[in-house]
Amino acid sequence: MVFNLLLTAVCLGLAVSAQTADPDPPAKTAKITNFFIEEAERGSGYETGPLHIIYSDGTHIIQRLPALKKSTEKESVFNEVGFSQVQLADDKKTLGWAVQVENYGTSYSVPLEVVVFRSGKVLHSFEERMTWNWMFLPGGKQLAIVWGGTHGPQVGDYRLYDVATGKVLSEVWGDEKTQALKNDAPSWAKRLETRSR
């Protein structure tokens, strides 16, 4: 009986360490050759499964969502429930995605965060409001995100970020009357607006 309990404890310990072990980072010259999102397990409470990132040197990294938590009387919890809008920069080393989060006041999740991933790790995470759309600019050194609310006609907040530092480089708002960018808006914002239609 004691031996069985000890064996069970050792097996459980091995299983936990195997699930939490970090993979080796990809080689500096390795490029991302493939990525895909698994389907969520039925009844899991998630909208998607993990995100898989595969490199040219054979490195396979799996990004998982945090464990789901339940809301209590004292604390409302808004879980991360899925990955969406996955995009690969044209440097083939930088990947980005939006994170779907449970939302107060809607029956569906909304993308509230954009994550930038490079060299086997998360570089930056951008979170402002709902992510209407986002894109890498050519070269993969900058990304543009348009933020906004979840309901009704609203004006988008367009921001250009430096991928390496995470800093805002430029910001422009849409016109309230037309619900669109003005004619003198920068080209990166106009490109993002076109992609959002």
GROMACS elastic network, one bead per residue, 0.5 to 0.9 nm:
[ bonds ]
;  ai    aj funct       b0    kb
    1     4     6  0.51061   500
    1     5     6  0.63103   500
    1     6     6  0.86475   500
    2     5     6  0.51355   500
    2     6     6  0.61434   500
    2     7     6  0.85561   500
    3     6     6  0.50800   500
    3     7     6  0.60325   500
    3     8     6  0.85057   500
    4     7     6  0.50494   500
    4     8     6  0.60359   500
    4     9     6  0.85545   500
    5     8     6  0.50798   500
    5     9     6  0.61683   500
    5    10     6  0.86772   500
    6     9     6  0.51021   500
    6    10     6  0.62408   500
    6    11     6  0.86713   500
    7    10     6  0.51477   500
    7    11     6  0.61703   500
    7    12     6  0.85990   500
    8    11     6  0.51393   500
    8    12     6  0.61139   500
    8    13     6  0.85278   500
    9    12     6  0.51439   500
    9    13     6  0.60996   500
    9    14     6  0.86739   500
   10    13     6  0.50477   500
   10    14     6  0.62624   500
   10    15     6  0.86846   500
   11    14     6  0.51344   500
   11    15     6  0.62081   500
   11    16     6  0.87105   500
   12    15     6  0.50531   500
   12    16     6  0.61992   500
   12    17     6  0.86344   500
   13    16     6  0.52584   500
   13    17     6  0.62155   500
   13    18     6  0.85879   500
   14    17     6  0.52158   500
   14    18     6  0.60716   500
   14    19     6  0.86923   500
   15    18     6  0.51849   500
   15    19     6  0.63775   500
   15    20     6  0.88510   500
   16    19     6  0.52556   500
   16    20     6  0.63202   500
   16    21     6  0.85457   500
   17    20     6  0.52331   500
   17    21     6  0.57867   500
   18    21     6  0.54280   500
   18    22     6  0.88644   500
   19    22     6  0.85710   500
   22    25     6  0.84964   500
   22    61     6  0.86390   500
   23    26     6  0.88398   500
   23    59     6  0.79008   500
   23    60     6  0.78082   500
   23    61     6  0.67397   500
   23    62     6  0.88837   500
   23   120     6  0.86317   500
   24    27     6  0.88938   500
   24    59     6  0.73995   500
   24    61     6  0.87518   500
   24   120     6  0.81775   500
   25    28     6  0.86439   500
   25    59     6  0.72605   500
   25    61     6  0.84210   500
   25   119     6  0.65990   500
   25   120     6  0.50957   500
   25   121     6  0.80323   500
   26    29     6  0.80809   500
   26    30     6  0.60954   500
   26    31     6  0.83437   500
   26    55     6  0.68568   500
   26    56     6  0.85539   500
   26    57     6  0.68870   500
   26    58     6  0.80950   500
   26    59     6  0.56441   500
   26    60     6  0.84365   500
   26    61     6  0.89318   500
   26   119     6  0.62933   500
   26   120     6  0.61640   500
   27    30     6  0.51142   500
   27    31     6  0.85566   500
   27    55     6  0.87855   500
   27    56     6  0.89410   500
   27    57     6  0.69020   500
   27    59     6  0.84061   500
   27   119     6  0.79619   500
   28    31     6  0.83681   500
   28   119     6  0.71160   500
   29    56     6  0.87458   500
   29    57     6  0.85957   500
   29    93     6  0.88452   500
   30    33     6  0.88926   500
   30    55     6  0.59869   500
   30    56     6  0.52876   500
   30    57     6  0.56919   500
   30    58     6  0.87323   500
   30    59     6  0.86831   500
   30    92     6  0.88349   500
   30    93     6  0.75660   500
   30   119     6  0.86161   500
   31    54     6  0.84789   500
   31    55     6  0.53652   500
   31    56     6  0.53800   500
   31    57     6  0.78159   500
   31    91     6  0.81296   500
   31    92     6  0.53324   500
   31    93     6  0.51368   500
   31    94     6  0.86802   500
   32    35     6  0.76366   500
   32    53     6  0.69742   500
   32    54     6  0.57446   500
   32    56     6  0.61596   500
   32    88     6  0.81361   500
   32    92     6  0.54282   500
   32    93     6  0.56673   500
   32    94     6  0.78968   500
   32    95     6  0.81615   500
   33    53     6  0.81280   500
   33    54     6  0.58949   500
   33    55     6  0.53319   500
   33    56     6  0.57549   500
   33    92     6  0.75348   500
   34    52     6  0.81843   500
   34    53     6  0.62460   500
   34    54     6  0.51657   500
   34    55     6  0.70133   500
   34    56     6  0.87002   500
   35    51     6  0.72093   500
   35    52     6  0.53566   500
   35    54     6  0.59682   500
   35    55     6  0.88959   500
   35    86     6  0.85535   500
   35    88     6  0.88379   500
   36    50     6  0.85536   500
   36    51     6  0.58631   500
   36    52     6  0.53351   500
   36    53     6  0.69684   500
   36    54     6  0.88698   500
   36    86     6  0.85721   500
   37    40     6  0.89386   500
   37    48     6  0.69402   500
   37    49     6  0.62335   500
   37    50     6  0.58462   500
   37    52     6  0.61628   500
   37    83     6  0.73416   500
   37    84     6  0.85492   500
   37    86     6  0.88991   500
   38    41     6  0.88631   500
   38    48     6  0.63472   500
   38    50     6  0.55310   500
   38    51     6  0.64098   500
   38    52     6  0.76387   500
   39    42     6  0.87289   500
   39    47     6  0.77782   500
   39    48     6  0.51076   500
   39    50     6  0.78668   500
   40    43     6  0.83506   500
   40    44     6  0.69240   500
   40    45     6  0.81961   500
   40    46     6  0.58914   500
   40    47     6  0.57798   500
   40    50     6  0.78638   500
   40    82     6  0.85601   500
   41    44     6  0.54140   500
   41    45     6  0.82287   500
   41    46     6  0.75451   500
   41    47     6  0.86715   500
   41    48     6  0.79335   500
   41    49     6  0.68866   500
   42    45     6  0.78441   500
   42    46     6  0.84818   500
   43    46     6  0.79063   500
   44    47     6  0.83965   500
   45    68     6  0.77109   500
   45    81     6  0.73347   500
   46    49     6  0.69782   500
   46    65     6  0.87393   500
   46    68     6  0.83048   500
   46    80     6  0.81014   500
   46    82     6  0.62167   500
   47    81     6  0.55192   500
   47    82     6  0.50904   500
   47    83     6  0.81020   500
   47   100     6  0.83709   500
   47   109     6  0.88321   500
   48    51     6  0.85254   500
   48    81     6  0.68682   500
   48    83     6  0.63718   500
   48    84     6  0.86370   500
   49    64     6  0.75463   500
   49    65     6  0.80488   500
   49    81     6  0.87061   500
   49    82     6  0.70057   500
   49    83     6  0.79714   500
   50    62     6  0.63998   500
   50    63     6  0.56307   500
   50    65     6  0.67766   500
   50    82     6  0.81396   500
   50    83     6  0.78218   500
   51    61     6  0.83059   500
   51    62     6  0.56916   500
   51    63     6  0.50685   500
   51    64     6  0.66236   500
   51    65     6  0.88249   500
   51    83     6  0.71552   500
   52    60     6  0.69567   500
   52    61     6  0.58641   500
   52    63     6  0.64055   500
   52    64     6  0.88921   500
   53    59     6  0.81651   500
   53    60     6  0.57301   500
   53    61     6  0.50998   500
   53    62     6  0.62776   500
   53    63     6  0.79157   500
   53    95     6  0.87560   500
   53   120     6  0.88758   500
   54    57     6  0.84809   500
   54    58     6  0.66666   500
   54    59     6  0.58849   500
   54    61     6  0.64539   500
   54    62     6  0.87845   500
   55    58     6  0.54059   500
   55    59     6  0.51881   500
   55    60     6  0.64401   500
   55    61     6  0.84513   500
   55    93     6  0.87743   500
   56    59     6  0.72898   500
   57    60     6  0.89943   500
   59   120     6  0.89914   500
   61   120     6  0.71973   500
   64    67     6  0.89139   500
   65    68     6  0.84618   500
   65    80     6  0.64901   500
   65    81     6  0.69747   500
   65    82     6  0.72603   500
   65    83     6  0.84384   500
   65    99     6  0.89579   500
   66    69     6  0.88907   500
   66    79     6  0.79947   500
   66    80     6  0.68938   500
   66    81     6  0.84739   500
   67    79     6  0.82735   500
   67    80     6  0.85717   500
   68    77     6  0.89463   500
   68    78     6  0.89414   500
   68    79     6  0.59686   500
   68    80     6  0.76162   500
   68    81     6  0.79927   500
   69    77     6  0.66979   500
   69    78     6  0.82759   500
   69    79     6  0.68100   500
   70    75     6  0.89395   500
   70    76     6  0.79664   500
   70    77     6  0.63934   500
   70    78     6  0.87317   500
   70    79     6  0.85846   500
   71    74     6  0.79763   500
   71    75     6  0.57725   500
   71    78     6  0.80187   500
   72    75     6  0.50687   500
   72    76     6  0.61792   500
   72    77     6  0.78951   500
   73    76     6  0.74173   500
   77   102     6  0.83658   500
   78    81     6  0.89359   500
   78   101     6  0.62783   500
   78   103     6  0.64383   500
   78   104     6  0.77654   500
   79   100     6  0.85388   500
   79   101     6  0.56151   500
   79   102     6  0.55060   500
   79   103     6  0.86438   500
   80    83     6  0.85737   500
   80    99     6  0.65698   500
   80   100     6  0.57920   500
   80   102     6  0.65444   500
   80   109     6  0.86367   500
   81    99     6  0.75400   500
   81   100     6  0.56317   500
   81   101     6  0.56939   500
   81   102     6  0.68963   500
   81   109     6  0.76099   500
   82    98     6  0.84819   500
   82    99     6  0.59068   500
   82   101     6  0.72302   500
   82   109     6  0.85324   500
   82   111     6  0.87920   500
   83    86     6  0.74818   500
   83    97     6  0.66558   500
   83    98     6  0.59047   500
   83   100     6  0.59098   500
   83   111     6  0.84670   500
   84    97     6  0.59797   500
   84    98     6  0.51221   500
   84    99     6  0.62678   500
   84   100     6  0.68251   500
   84   111     6  0.75830   500
   85    96     6  0.79614   500
   85    97     6  0.53423   500
   85    98     6  0.55886   500
   85    99     6  0.85140   500
   85   111     6  0.88703   500
   85   114     6  0.89887   500
   85   133     6  0.81018   500
   85   134     6  0.81177   500
   86    95     6  0.72768   500
   86    96     6  0.56440   500
   86    98     6  0.67893   500
   87    94     6  0.86821   500
   87    95     6  0.58203   500
   87    96     6  0.53155   500
   87    97     6  0.62703   500
   87   135     6  0.73861   500
   87   136     6  0.77960   500
   88    91     6  0.80755   500
   88    92     6  0.62872   500
   88    93     6  0.76849   500
   88    94     6  0.60810   500
   88    96     6  0.64255   500
   88    97     6  0.88747   500
   88   136     6  0.78954   500
   88   140     6  0.85976   500
   89    92     6  0.56545   500
   89    93     6  0.70367   500
   89    94     6  0.53918   500
   89    95     6  0.60699   500
   89    96     6  0.78962   500
   89   135     6  0.84796   500
   89   136     6  0.57963   500
   89   137     6  0.76989   500
   89   138     6  0.74764   500
   89   139     6  0.71274   500
   89   141     6  0.86199   500
   90    93     6  0.79257   500
   90    94     6  0.79664   500
   90   136     6  0.81939   500
   90   137     6  0.85229   500
   90   138     6  0.64957   500
   90   139     6  0.58868   500
   90   140     6  0.59756   500
   91    94     6  0.66137   500
   91   138     6  0.84755   500
   91   139     6  0.59584   500
   91   140     6  0.58195   500
   91   141     6  0.87797   500
   92    95     6  0.76725   500
   92   140     6  0.84537   500
   93   117     6  0.83725   500
   93   118     6  0.59292   500
   93   119     6  0.69339   500
   93   140     6  0.85609   500
   94   116     6  0.70036   500
   94   117     6  0.57350   500
   94   119     6  0.77279   500
   94   140     6  0.68413   500
   95   115     6  0.83280   500
   95   116     6  0.59578   500
   95   117     6  0.51720   500
   95   118     6  0.65187   500
   96   114     6  0.68799   500
   96   115     6  0.54148   500
   96   117     6  0.59393   500
   96   118     6  0.87831   500
   96   135     6  0.85816   500
   96   136     6  0.83462   500
   97   113     6  0.82671   500
   97   114     6  0.56105   500
   97   115     6  0.54280   500
   97   116     6  0.69123   500
   97   117     6  0.85543   500
   97   134     6  0.89791   500
   98   111     6  0.57105   500
   98   112     6  0.70943   500
   98   113     6  0.54789   500
   98   115     6  0.62553   500
   98   131     6  0.76589   500
   98   134     6  0.86861   500
   99   110     6  0.79999   500
   99   111     6  0.52495   500
   99   112     6  0.61930   500
   99   113     6  0.53098   500
   99   114     6  0.64421   500
   99   115     6  0.75867   500
  100   109     6  0.56513   500
  100   110     6  0.50975   500
  100   112     6  0.63728   500
  100   113     6  0.76138   500
  101   108     6  0.87088   500
  101   109     6  0.51036   500
  101   110     6  0.54359   500
  101   111     6  0.60744   500
  101   112     6  0.63205   500
  101   113     6  0.83685   500
  102   106     6  0.83228   500
  102   107     6  0.83711   500
  102   108     6  0.67515   500
  102   110     6  0.65877   500
  102   111     6  0.89000   500
  103   106     6  0.58115   500
  103   107     6  0.75103   500
  103   108     6  0.67892   500
  103   109     6  0.54501   500
  103   110     6  0.63939   500
  104   107     6  0.81853   500
  104   109     6  0.89240   500
  105   108     6  0.88928   500
  106   109     6  0.73881   500
  106   110     6  0.87956   500
  106   150     6  0.87365   500
  109   112     6  0.89765   500
  110   130     6  0.65340   500
  110   131     6  0.78317   500
  110   150     6  0.79808   500
  111   114     6  0.78924   500
  111   129     6  0.85984   500
  111   130     6  0.57363   500
  111   131     6  0.53955   500
  111   132     6  0.77620   500
  112   126     6  0.85462   500
  112   127     6  0.60290   500
  112   128     6  0.71234   500
  112   129     6  0.58857   500
  112   131     6  0.55370   500
  112   147     6  0.88448   500
  113   125     6  0.66922   500
  113   126     6  0.55144   500
  113   128     6  0.73616   500
  113   129     6  0.79728   500
  113   130     6  0.76350   500
  113   131     6  0.67936   500
  114   124     6  0.83434   500
  114   125     6  0.57381   500
  114   126     6  0.50889   500
  114   127     6  0.65451   500
  114   131     6  0.75652   500
  114   134     6  0.81024   500
  114   145     6  0.83674   500
  115   122     6  0.69744   500
  115   123     6  0.76924   500
  115   124     6  0.59569   500
  115   126     6  0.63354   500
  115   127     6  0.88002   500
  116   121     6  0.86847   500
  116   122     6  0.58743   500
  116   123     6  0.55009   500
  116   124     6  0.52905   500
  116   125     6  0.62706   500
  116   126     6  0.83306   500
  116   163     6  0.75737   500
  117   120     6  0.69245   500
  117   121     6  0.55531   500
  117   123     6  0.53010   500
  117   124     6  0.72704   500
  117   125     6  0.89392   500
  118   121     6  0.56137   500
  118   122     6  0.63664   500
  118   123     6  0.62640   500
  119   122     6  0.83180   500
  119   123     6  0.86974   500
  122   125     6  0.75359   500
  123   163     6  0.79421   500
  123   164     6  0.75111   500
  123   165     6  0.86311   500
  123   166     6  0.82901   500
  124   163     6  0.76532   500
  124   164     6  0.82939   500
  124   165     6  0.81157   500
  124   166     6  0.62040   500
  125   166     6  0.81411   500
  126   166     6  0.79546   500
  127   130     6  0.81819   500
  127   131     6  0.82183   500
  127   147     6  0.89935   500
  128   131     6  0.79275   500
  128   147     6  0.68514   500
  128   148     6  0.85618   500
  129   132     6  0.88931   500
  129   147     6  0.56272   500
  129   148     6  0.58366   500
  129   149     6  0.65618   500
  129   150     6  0.86847   500
  130   133     6  0.89709   500
  130   146     6  0.85878   500
  130   147     6  0.55367   500
  130   148     6  0.53787   500
  130   149     6  0.57822   500
  130   150     6  0.65106   500
  131   134     6  0.72919   500
  131   145     6  0.70294   500
  131   146     6  0.62102   500
  131   148     6  0.66358   500
  131   149     6  0.85462   500
  132   145     6  0.76504   500
  132   146     6  0.55779   500
  132   147     6  0.55182   500
  132   148     6  0.63682   500
  132   149     6  0.84427   500
  132   150     6  0.88142   500
  132   156     6  0.81033   500
  132   196     6  0.74083   500
  133   144     6  0.85019   500
  133   145     6  0.59819   500
  133   146     6  0.55604   500
  133   147     6  0.74384   500
  133   192     6  0.73938   500
  133   193     6  0.84340   500
  133   195     6  0.78786   500
  133   196     6  0.60541   500
  134   143     6  0.72263   500
  134   144     6  0.55061   500
  134   146     6  0.62296   500
  134   147     6  0.88026   500
  134   192     6  0.68695   500
  134   195     6  0.86603   500
  134   196     6  0.84138   500
  135   142     6  0.87816   500
  135   143     6  0.56238   500
  135   144     6  0.54806   500
  135   145     6  0.66767   500
  135   192     6  0.69899   500
  135   195     6  0.87395   500
  136   139     6  0.80328   500
  136   140     6  0.56833   500
  136   141     6  0.76698   500
  136   142     6  0.60035   500
  136   144     6  0.63811   500
  136   145     6  0.89241   500
  136   163     6  0.89303   500
  137   140     6  0.57447   500
  137   141     6  0.70274   500
  137   142     6  0.54713   500
  137   143     6  0.54984   500
  137   144     6  0.71934   500
  137   188     6  0.76059   500
  138   141     6  0.75685   500
  138   142     6  0.78380   500
  138   143     6  0.89630   500
  139   142     6  0.76776   500
  140   143     6  0.72632   500
  140   163     6  0.74832   500
  141   161     6  0.86880   500
  141   162     6  0.62544   500
  141   163     6  0.52751   500
  141   164     6  0.69427   500
  142   160     6  0.68895   500
  142   161     6  0.55660   500
  142   163     6  0.50782   500
  142   164     6  0.81538   500
  142   169     6  0.89262   500
  143   159     6  0.83601   500
  143   160     6  0.58254   500
  143   161     6  0.53317   500
  143   162     6  0.66821   500
  143   163     6  0.65068   500
  144   158     6  0.70509   500
  144   159     6  0.55864   500
  144   161     6  0.61481   500
  144   188     6  0.72851   500
  144   189     6  0.73507   500
  144   192     6  0.71816   500
  145   157     6  0.81092   500
  145   158     6  0.58284   500
  145   159     6  0.54340   500
  145   160     6  0.66321   500
  145   161     6  0.80587   500
  145   189     6  0.86551   500
  145   192     6  0.77413   500
  146   156     6  0.59274   500
  146   157     6  0.53676   500
  146   159     6  0.63089   500
  146   160     6  0.89188   500
  146   189     6  0.83399   500
  146   192     6  0.76221   500
  146   193     6  0.81544   500
  146   196     6  0.89021   500
  147   155     6  0.89393   500
  147   156     6  0.57416   500
  147   157     6  0.51012   500
  147   158     6  0.64841   500
  147   159     6  0.80626   500
  148   151     6  0.89443   500
  148   154     6  0.69993   500
  148   155     6  0.69077   500
  148   156     6  0.51589   500
  148   157     6  0.62886   500
  148   158     6  0.89945   500
  149   152     6  0.78833   500
  149   153     6  0.88346   500
  149   154     6  0.69169   500
  149   155     6  0.85726   500
  149   156     6  0.82514   500
  150   154     6  0.89026   500
  151   154     6  0.78063   500
  153   176     6  0.88436   500
  153   179     6  0.71340   500
  154   174     6  0.86735   500
  154   176     6  0.72189   500
  154   179     6  0.65665   500
  155   173     6  0.66650   500
  155   174     6  0.51185   500
  155   175     6  0.64955   500
  155   176     6  0.57848   500
  155   177     6  0.89996   500
  155   178     6  0.89291   500
  155   179     6  0.56392   500
  155   180     6  0.72017   500
  155   181     6  0.86875   500
  156   172     6  0.85199   500
  156   173     6  0.58691   500
  156   174     6  0.54549   500
  156   175     6  0.85377   500
  156   179     6  0.79319   500
  156   180     6  0.78731   500
  156   181     6  0.84017   500
  157   171     6  0.72077   500
  157   172     6  0.62470   500
  157   174     6  0.67927   500
  158   170     6  0.82835   500
  158   171     6  0.55865   500
  158   172     6  0.52241   500
  158   173     6  0.59577   500
  158   174     6  0.78166   500
  158   189     6  0.63436   500
  158   192     6  0.84315   500
  158   193     6  0.88224   500
  159   168     6  0.66771   500
  159   169     6  0.75198   500
  159   170     6  0.57889   500
  159   172     6  0.66078   500
  159   173     6  0.87078   500
  159   189     6  0.78518   500
  160   167     6  0.85354   500
  160   168     6  0.58156   500
  160   169     6  0.54151   500
  160   170     6  0.50891   500
  160   171     6  0.63210   500
  160   172     6  0.89194   500
  160   188     6  0.78900   500
  160   189     6  0.80648   500
  161   164     6  0.88957   500
  161   165     6  0.82501   500
  161   166     6  0.59352   500
  161   167     6  0.55086   500
  161   169     6  0.53923   500
  161   170     6  0.72984   500
  162   165     6  0.56533   500
  162   166     6  0.51917   500
  162   167     6  0.54695   500
  162   168     6  0.65381   500
  162   169     6  0.65310   500
  163   166     6  0.53609   500
  163   167     6  0.77996   500
  164   167     6  0.83189   500
  165   168     6  0.89164   500
  168   171     6  0.74486   500
  171   189     6  0.87798   500
  172   181     6  0.82495   500
  172   185     6  0.71026   500
  172   186     6  0.81188   500
  172   189     6  0.76608   500
  173   176     6  0.87292   500
  173   180     6  0.86242   500
  173   181     6  0.69130   500
  173   182     6  0.85813   500
  173   185     6  0.86685   500
  174   177     6  0.89235   500
  174   178     6  0.80453   500
  174   179     6  0.61510   500
  174   182     6  0.65443   500
  174   185     6  0.86194   500
  175   178     6  0.55972   500
  175   179     6  0.53942   500
  175   180     6  0.54400   500
  175   181     6  0.56522   500
  175   182     6  0.61449   500
  176   179     6  0.51616   500
  176   180     6  0.74902   500
  177   180     6  0.80870   500
  178   181     6  0.78884   500
  178   182     6  0.84987   500
  180   193     6  0.80097   500
  181   184     6  0.81065   500
  181   185     6  0.62151   500
  181   189     6  0.79496   500
  181   190     6  0.71353   500
  181   193     6  0.76891   500
  182   185     6  0.55148   500
  183   186     6  0.86651   500
  183   190     6  0.88530   500
  184   187     6  0.87517   500
  185   188     6  0.84202   500
  185   189     6  0.65792   500
  185   190     6  0.66753   500
  186   189     6  0.55189   500
  186   190     6  0.64840   500
  186   191     6  0.88388   500
  187   190     6  0.50342   500
  187   191     6  0.60919   500
  187   192     6  0.86338   500
  188   191     6  0.51545   500
  188   192     6  0.63511   500
  188   193     6  0.87005   500
  189   192     6  0.50996   500
  189   193     6  0.61162   500
  189   194     6  0.86392   500
  190   194     6  0.61657   500
  190   195     6  0.86471   500
  191   194     6  0.51857   500
  191   195     6  0.63654   500
  191   196     6  0.87661   500
  192   195     6  0.50524   500
  192   196     6  0.62156   500
  193   196     6  0.50622   500
  193   197     6  0.67213   500
  194   197     6  0.56002   500
